Amino acid sequence: MERELFPEEEIIEGCKKGKRHYQELLYRRFAPVMYGVCLSYAKDREQAMDILHDAFLKIFRNIDTYKKQGAFEGWIRRIVTNTAIDHTRKNSKTFQFITNDIPDTEDTDEEKPDIGLNELLEQVARLPEGARMIFNLYTLEGMSHYEIAEKLNISVGTSKSQFSRAKSMLRTWVRELIKKKDGLS
């Protein structure tokens, strides 16, 4: 109902004028989806909420810079993602990466994980923060390893190897989770 009453354009213009009512509408409209984005980068729900709030403060402060090129939700998502990266950098002197070699296992057509999204997100959250960041930037944001390397100030090789190791770890953890659910372990 809210979407029909207040078109996105009207909400954006209201936010540009600093009107609290429109800021609240913008938050209500986009916060649930962006909270999911924050959860994928954060170590826990509390950190995800911190990232979300910091991101919306940036969104409200910088809404005048939105040039109506591309989707507004994409613009918001970029701010949320960059806020998550900044938050991780601020709270960690260096990114934690996967240090041991994990044998890469390939998916077969027969492997169809039978787990829910929340269970999968819990497994992703187990990854060391640097590997989790790379995994999310590559899979969720569609960034290339070159773009990730530039954004995180790491080598392209580090991005590629951490992504590969993260995938392998996730496959192993998901298999273990499925075995537990099936009572095999």
Helices and strands as residue ranges (DSSP letters): H 2-5, H 8-16, H 20-41, H 45-62, G 63-65, H 72-91, H 117-125, H 129-139, H 145-152, H 156-182
